[in-house]
Amino acid sequence: MRLSISMLLATAVLCGCSLGESGIRRGTPITHVQLDRGRPDVISDSSGDLTRFYVPTNRPEAEWPWDAPRTFYYLDRNLAVTFERGKAVRAETIDAEMRERTLKPLVRRQGGAG
């Protein structure tokens, strides 16, 4: 009985550290995600009620606060990974409407592969 409870707790702890089915662990540094997953198709930065979207090859000159949430969008994997203070805090599928209305047109305009 104790072994069953111990294994259940260990499983819960390990699953709790993972961000869904993405395989990315909560707290993973942004550089490690890029190394593992490659360059994202689109990046967004949020600050207050503003969000800006850009492709990595056309990064805006003005830097936003270092602690502003940043999301990497991997279109081929249908994966959006959000970072706060440089660490992964959320991973989810890309909203279909955002994908079609915002992300794909941006990638096409910038000459990317989306």
Rosetta constraint file for C-alpha pairs under 8 A:
AtomPair CA 1 CA 5 HARMONIC 6.40 0.50
AtomPair CA 2 CA 6 HARMONIC 6.07 0.50
AtomPair CA 3 CA 7 HARMONIC 6.09 0.50
AtomPair CA 4 CA 8 HARMONIC 6.12 0.50
AtomPair CA 5 CA 9 HARMONIC 6.15 0.50
AtomPair CA 6 CA 10 HARMONIC 6.14 0.50
AtomPair CA 7 CA 11 HARMONIC 6.08 0.50
AtomPair CA 8 CA 12 HARMONIC 6.17 0.50
AtomPair CA 9 CA 13 HARMONIC 6.15 0.50
AtomPair CA 10 CA 14 HARMONIC 6.18 0.50
AtomPair CA 11 CA 15 HARMONIC 6.03 0.50
AtomPair CA 12 CA 16 HARMONIC 5.91 0.50
AtomPair CA 13 CA 17 HARMONIC 6.57 0.50
AtomPair CA 14 CA 18 HARMONIC 6.90 0.50
AtomPair CA 17 CA 25 HARMONIC 5.48 0.50
AtomPair CA 17 CA 26 HARMONIC 5.39 0.50
AtomPair CA 18 CA 22 HARMONIC 7.79 0.50
AtomPair CA 18 CA 23 HARMONIC 6.21 0.50
AtomPair CA 18 CA 24 HARMONIC 5.84 0.50
AtomPair CA 18 CA 25 HARMONIC 4.20 0.50
AtomPair CA 18 CA 26 HARMONIC 5.71 0.50
AtomPair CA 19 CA 23 HARMONIC 6.59 0.50
AtomPair CA 19 CA 24 HARMONIC 5.63 0.50
AtomPair CA 19 CA 25 HARMONIC 5.62 0.50
AtomPair CA 19 CA 26 HARMONIC 5.90 0.50
AtomPair CA 19 CA 89 HARMONIC 7.54 0.50
AtomPair CA 19 CA 90 HARMONIC 5.98 0.50
AtomPair CA 19 CA 91 HARMONIC 5.52 0.50
AtomPair CA 19 CA 92 HARMONIC 7.98 0.50
AtomPair CA 20 CA 24 HARMONIC 7.86 0.50
AtomPair CA 20 CA 91 HARMONIC 6.63 0.50
AtomPair CA 20 CA 92 HARMONIC 7.22 0.50
AtomPair CA 22 CA 79 HARMONIC 7.67 0.50
AtomPair CA 22 CA 91 HARMONIC 6.49 0.50
AtomPair CA 22 CA 92 HARMONIC 7.54 0.50
AtomPair CA 24 CA 28 HARMONIC 6.99 0.50
AtomPair CA 24 CA 33 HARMONIC 7.59 0.50
AtomPair CA 24 CA 88 HARMONIC 7.77 0.50
AtomPair CA 24 CA 91 HARMONIC 7.51 0.50
AtomPair CA 25 CA 88 HARMONIC 7.29 0.50
AtomPair CA 26 CA 87 HARMONIC 7.39 0.50
AtomPair CA 26 CA 88 HARMONIC 5.32 0.50
AtomPair CA 26 CA 89 HARMONIC 5.43 0.50
AtomPair CA 26 CA 90 HARMONIC 7.26 0.50
AtomPair CA 27 CA 87 HARMONIC 4.70 0.50
AtomPair CA 27 CA 88 HARMONIC 4.91 0.50
AtomPair CA 27 CA 89 HARMONIC 6.37 0.50
AtomPair CA 28 CA 32 HARMONIC 6.63 0.50
AtomPair CA 28 CA 33 HARMONIC 6.99 0.50
AtomPair CA 28 CA 87 HARMONIC 5.31 0.50
AtomPair CA 28 CA 88 HARMONIC 5.25 0.50
AtomPair CA 29 CA 33 HARMONIC 6.66 0.50
AtomPair CA 29 CA 86 HARMONIC 5.73 0.50
AtomPair CA 29 CA 87 HARMONIC 4.53 0.50
AtomPair CA 29 CA 88 HARMONIC 6.39 0.50
AtomPair CA 30 CA 34 HARMONIC 6.35 0.50
AtomPair CA 30 CA 83 HARMONIC 6.90 0.50
AtomPair CA 30 CA 86 HARMONIC 5.35 0.50
AtomPair CA 30 CA 87 HARMONIC 5.71 0.50
AtomPair CA 30 CA 88 HARMONIC 6.67 0.50
AtomPair CA 31 CA 35 HARMONIC 6.11 0.50
AtomPair CA 32 CA 36 HARMONIC 6.08 0.50
AtomPair CA 33 CA 37 HARMONIC 5.71 0.50
AtomPair CA 33 CA 38 HARMONIC 7.47 0.50
AtomPair CA 34 CA 38 HARMONIC 4.72 0.50
AtomPair CA 34 CA 39 HARMONIC 5.74 0.50
AtomPair CA 34 CA 40 HARMONIC 7.55 0.50
AtomPair CA 35 CA 39 HARMONIC 7.99 0.50
AtomPair CA 39 CA 56 HARMONIC 7.48 0.50
AtomPair CA 40 CA 55 HARMONIC 7.94 0.50
AtomPair CA 40 CA 56 HARMONIC 7.20 0.50
AtomPair CA 40 CA 72 HARMONIC 5.59 0.50
AtomPair CA 40 CA 73 HARMONIC 5.56 0.50
AtomPair CA 40 CA 74 HARMONIC 5.10 0.50
AtomPair CA 40 CA 75 HARMONIC 7.97 0.50
AtomPair CA 41 CA 55 HARMONIC 6.14 0.50
AtomPair CA 41 CA 56 HARMONIC 7.15 0.50
AtomPair CA 41 CA 72 HARMONIC 7.54 0.50
AtomPair CA 41 CA 73 HARMONIC 5.84 0.50
AtomPair CA 41 CA 74 HARMONIC 5.47 0.50
AtomPair CA 41 CA 75 HARMONIC 6.39 0.50
AtomPair CA 41 CA 107 HARMONIC 7.12 0.50
AtomPair CA 41 CA 112 HARMONIC 7.67 0.50
AtomPair CA 41 CA 114 HARMONIC 7.40 0.50
AtomPair CA 42 CA 53 HARMONIC 6.80 0.50
AtomPair CA 42 CA 54 HARMONIC 5.70 0.50
AtomPair CA 42 CA 55 HARMONIC 4.59 0.50
AtomPair CA 42 CA 56 HARMONIC 6.55 0.50
AtomPair CA 42 CA 72 HARMONIC 6.12 0.50
AtomPair CA 42 CA 73 HARMONIC 5.14 0.50
AtomPair CA 42 CA 74 HARMONIC 7.15 0.50
AtomPair CA 42 CA 103 HARMONIC 6.77 0.50
AtomPair CA 42 CA 107 HARMONIC 7.25 0.50
AtomPair CA 43 CA 53 HARMONIC 5.71 0.50
AtomPair CA 43 CA 54 HARMONIC 5.47 0.50
AtomPair CA 43 CA 55 HARMONIC 6.01 0.50
AtomPair CA 43 CA 56 HARMONIC 6.74 0.50
AtomPair CA 43 CA 70 HARMONIC 6.98 0.50
AtomPair CA 43 CA 71 HARMONIC 5.60 0.50
AtomPair CA 43 CA 72 HARMONIC 4.75 0.50
AtomPair CA 43 CA 73 HARMONIC 6.11 0.50
AtomPair CA 44 CA 51 HARMONIC 6.53 0.50
AtomPair CA 44 CA 52 HARMONIC 5.38 0.50
AtomPair CA 44 CA 53 HARMONIC 4.33 0.50
AtomPair CA 44 CA 54 HARMONIC 6.40 0.50
AtomPair CA 44 CA 70 HARMONIC 5.59 0.50
AtomPair CA 44 CA 71 HARMONIC 5.16 0.50
AtomPair CA 44 CA 72 HARMONIC 6.75 0.50
AtomPair CA 45 CA 51 HARMONIC 5.56 0.50
AtomPair CA 45 CA 52 HARMONIC 5.48 0.50
AtomPair CA 45 CA 53 HARMONIC 6.77 0.50
AtomPair CA 45 CA 64 HARMONIC 7.60 0.50
AtomPair CA 45 CA 68 HARMONIC 6.59 0.50
AtomPair CA 45 CA 69 HARMONIC 5.88 0.50
AtomPair CA 45 CA 70 HARMONIC 4.51 0.50
AtomPair CA 45 CA 71 HARMONIC 6.56 0.50
AtomPair CA 46 CA 50 HARMONIC 5.69 0.50
AtomPair CA 46 CA 51 HARMONIC 4.32 0.50
AtomPair CA 46 CA 52 HARMONIC 6.64 0.50
AtomPair CA 46 CA 68 HARMONIC 5.81 0.50
AtomPair CA 46 CA 69 HARMONIC 5.44 0.50
AtomPair CA 46 CA 70 HARMONIC 6.46 0.50
AtomPair CA 47 CA 51 HARMONIC 6.46 0.50
AtomPair CA 47 CA 64 HARMONIC 7.47 0.50
AtomPair CA 47 CA 65 HARMONIC 7.75 0.50
AtomPair CA 47 CA 68 HARMONIC 5.60 0.50
AtomPair CA 47 CA 69 HARMONIC 7.21 0.50
AtomPair CA 54 CA 58 HARMONIC 6.48 0.50
AtomPair CA 54 CA 59 HARMONIC 6.25 0.50
AtomPair CA 54 CA 60 HARMONIC 7.55 0.50
AtomPair CA 54 CA 106 HARMONIC 7.38 0.50
AtomPair CA 55 CA 59 HARMONIC 6.53 0.50
AtomPair CA 55 CA 106 HARMONIC 7.61 0.50
AtomPair CA 55 CA 107 HARMONIC 6.78 0.50
AtomPair CA 55 CA 110 HARMONIC 7.30 0.50
AtomPair CA 58 CA 110 HARMONIC 7.95 0.50
AtomPair CA 64 CA 68 HARMONIC 6.71 0.50
AtomPair CA 66 CA 85 HARMONIC 6.51 0.50
AtomPair CA 67 CA 84 HARMONIC 6.03 0.50
AtomPair CA 67 CA 85 HARMONIC 4.54 0.50
AtomPair CA 67 CA 86 HARMONIC 7.54 0.50
AtomPair CA 68 CA 84 HARMONIC 6.51 0.50
AtomPair CA 68 CA 85 HARMONIC 7.03 0.50
AtomPair CA 69 CA 82 HARMONIC 6.72 0.50
AtomPair CA 69 CA 83 HARMONIC 5.63 0.50
AtomPair CA 69 CA 84 HARMONIC 4.73 0.50
AtomPair CA 69 CA 85 HARMONIC 7.17 0.50
AtomPair CA 70 CA 82 HARMONIC 5.64 0.50
AtomPair CA 70 CA 83 HARMONIC 5.22 0.50
AtomPair CA 70 CA 84 HARMONIC 6.60 0.50
AtomPair CA 71 CA 80 HARMONIC 6.41 0.50
AtomPair CA 71 CA 81 HARMONIC 5.39 0.50
AtomPair CA 71 CA 82 HARMONIC 4.14 0.50
AtomPair CA 71 CA 83 HARMONIC 6.11 0.50
AtomPair CA 72 CA 80 HARMONIC 5.58 0.50
AtomPair CA 72 CA 81 HARMONIC 5.21 0.50
AtomPair CA 72 CA 82 HARMONIC 6.43 0.50
AtomPair CA 73 CA 78 HARMONIC 7.58 0.50
AtomPair CA 73 CA 79 HARMONIC 5.91 0.50
AtomPair CA 73 CA 80 HARMONIC 4.53 0.50
AtomPair CA 73 CA 81 HARMONIC 6.65 0.50
AtomPair CA 73 CA 94 HARMONIC 7.46 0.50
AtomPair CA 74 CA 78 HARMONIC 5.89 0.50
AtomPair CA 74 CA 79 HARMONIC 5.16 0.50
AtomPair CA 74 CA 80 HARMONIC 6.30 0.50
AtomPair CA 75 CA 79 HARMONIC 6.56 0.50
AtomPair CA 75 CA 94 HARMONIC 7.85 0.50
AtomPair CA 75 CA 99 HARMONIC 7.88 0.50
AtomPair CA 75 CA 114 HARMONIC 6.91 0.50
AtomPair CA 76 CA 114 HARMONIC 7.98 0.50
AtomPair CA 78 CA 93 HARMONIC 5.42 0.50
AtomPair CA 78 CA 94 HARMONIC 5.48 0.50
AtomPair CA 79 CA 91 HARMONIC 6.87 0.50
AtomPair CA 79 CA 92 HARMONIC 5.80 0.50
AtomPair CA 79 CA 93 HARMONIC 4.75 0.50
AtomPair CA 79 CA 94 HARMONIC 5.63 0.50
AtomPair CA 80 CA 91 HARMONIC 5.60 0.50
AtomPair CA 80 CA 92 HARMONIC 5.37 0.50
AtomPair CA 80 CA 93 HARMONIC 5.88 0.50
AtomPair CA 80 CA 94 HARMONIC 5.63 0.50
AtomPair CA 81 CA 88 HARMONIC 6.82 0.50
AtomPair CA 81 CA 89 HARMONIC 7.72 0.50
AtomPair CA 81 CA 90 HARMONIC 5.72 0.50
AtomPair CA 81 CA 91 HARMONIC 4.34 0.50
AtomPair CA 81 CA 92 HARMONIC 6.62 0.50
AtomPair CA 82 CA 88 HARMONIC 5.82 0.50
AtomPair CA 82 CA 89 HARMONIC 5.87 0.50
AtomPair CA 82 CA 90 HARMONIC 5.11 0.50
AtomPair CA 82 CA 91 HARMONIC 6.29 0.50
AtomPair CA 83 CA 87 HARMONIC 4.98 0.50
AtomPair CA 83 CA 88 HARMONIC 4.31 0.50
AtomPair CA 83 CA 89 HARMONIC 5.49 0.50
AtomPair CA 83 CA 90 HARMONIC 7.10 0.50
AtomPair CA 84 CA 88 HARMONIC 6.56 0.50
AtomPair CA 84 CA 89 HARMONIC 6.53 0.50
AtomPair CA 94 CA 98 HARMONIC 7.30 0.50
AtomPair CA 94 CA 99 HARMONIC 6.51 0.50
AtomPair CA 95 CA 99 HARMONIC 6.13 0.50
AtomPair CA 96 CA 100 HARMONIC 6.30 0.50
AtomPair CA 97 CA 101 HARMONIC 5.90 0.50
AtomPair CA 97 CA 102 HARMONIC 7.94 0.50
AtomPair CA 98 CA 102 HARMONIC 5.26 0.50
AtomPair CA 98 CA 103 HARMONIC 6.37 0.50
AtomPair CA 99 CA 103 HARMONIC 4.87 0.50
AtomPair CA 99 CA 104 HARMONIC 5.90 0.50
AtomPair CA 100 CA 104 HARMONIC 5.65 0.50
AtomPair CA 100 CA 105 HARMONIC 7.19 0.50
AtomPair CA 101 CA 105 HARMONIC 6.64 0.50
AtomPair CA 102 CA 106 HARMONIC 6.20 0.50
AtomPair CA 103 CA 107 HARMONIC 6.29 0.50
AtomPair CA 104 CA 108 HARMONIC 6.16 0.50
AtomPair CA 104 CA 114 HARMONIC 5.54 0.50
AtomPair CA 105 CA 109 HARMONIC 6.06 0.50
AtomPair CA 106 CA 110 HARMONIC 6.20 0.50
AtomPair CA 107 CA 111 HARMONIC 6.20 0.50
AtomPair CA 107 CA 112 HARMONIC 4.91 0.50
AtomPair CA 107 CA 113 HARMONIC 6.73 0.50
AtomPair CA 107 CA 114 HARMONIC 5.54 0.50
AtomPair CA 108 CA 112 HARMONIC 5.64 0.50
AtomPair CA 108 CA 113 HARMONIC 7.03 0.50
AtomPair CA 108 CA 114 HARMONIC 6.28 0.50
